[in-house]
Amino acid sequence: MSVLPWIGFVVLVILLLAFDLGVLHRKAQEFGTARALRATAGWVALALCFNVAVYFMYEHGWFGIGTHYGQSQSGAQAAAQFLTAYVVEESLSIDNLFVMAMIFRYFAVPSAIQHRVLFLGILGALVFRGVFIGAGLAFIHSFAWAIYAFGGLLVVTALRLLFSKEDGVHPDKHPLVRLVQYIYPMTSEYHGDRFFVRIAGKLTATPLCLALVLIEGSDIVFAVDSVPAVFGVTRDPFIAFTSNVFAMLGLRSLYFALAAALGSFKYLKYSLVFVLGFVGVKMLLSEVAPIGTLVSLAAIATMLGAGVITSLLAAGSDSLPPGGGDDVSGNDPPGLGPRTESARSSGSD
């Protein structure tokens, strides 16, 4: 396969990121729900357009694409794999949104600069995902039993998620945070969107730096689950990487679109358990009873839809006071929480 599709895709991603940060979000400002929904729809539309491009590239064999490791596939197969992998990665990324919300709440990150943190965090995550996908696929093609190891890992992860309890975020115990605190002196105050400032001649880290470090670290942990999951859908490196990238690119806007309602999706956890378990079992049965890509897509989409609809129906019934009427408790949206005085004094509101 020629390197031209890879170069072209990397250039496309760079242009999209440059347009996003340099044009759409040039100034630090709050990311409203309506704006976030439009941005999310835009990223989904771009992913679907790229899916069409995948179909034609594989259907016509442009640049020798689709002939990895002696295998070949049609455009319809490649497009189905891309769409399924994209849905799987996007759904598993939702679990990461809860962690992001807790990190922002813990550090009281002003809403106007949260987008900058997510942008840089996801930019770093793209690099890590590329490394993990490349290493994982090389491992699978070098050792026949590797696919079963990844499948077993996903099943164990699904069980762990099923029986896990929410215990919040503990940044003071995170080794990456301790490392930053060991290297740099810290300040408890925000200085706009700066990660480091000079105080008394010393380079000092701000709370925004710690939030970024935690988000990067959390994505590495989540990649242990999500990257093997994509191997259950496709072992084509181009499809695996591009589907992951598009899922990550839409994660920032998806966070702001769902931030105020994250606490309402209480049944979505069970959908994610199903996704991980289903893909894990599919990998374990890949040589005995292979499950088709379209069947996988239908099963995953059905369970995700059931989790979202059930959660919204439950949230709608729980939000009604006993006597009817509006809830005027004045509580902060779930997953965001109140801000500290230092955050308010930063002038972000």
Buried (B, 14 or more C-beta within 10 A) or exposed (E): BEEEBBEEBBEBBEEBBEEBBEEEBEEBEBBEEEBBBEBBEBBBEBBBEBBEBBBEBBBEBBBEBBEBEEEEBEBEBBBBBBBBBBBBBBBBBBBBBBBBBBBBBBBBBBBBBBBBBBBBBBBBBBEBBBEBBEEBBEBBBEEEEBBBBBBBBBBEBBBEBBEEEEEEBEBEEBEBBEEBBEEBEEBEEBBBBEBBBEEEEEEBBBBBBBBBBBBBBBBBEBBEBBBBBBBBBBBBBBBBBBBBBBBBBBBBBBBBBBBBBBBBBBBBBBBBBBBBBBBBBBBBEBEEEEBEBBEBBEBBBEBBEBBBEBBBEBBEEEEEEEEEEEEEEEEEEBBBBEBBEBBEEBEBE
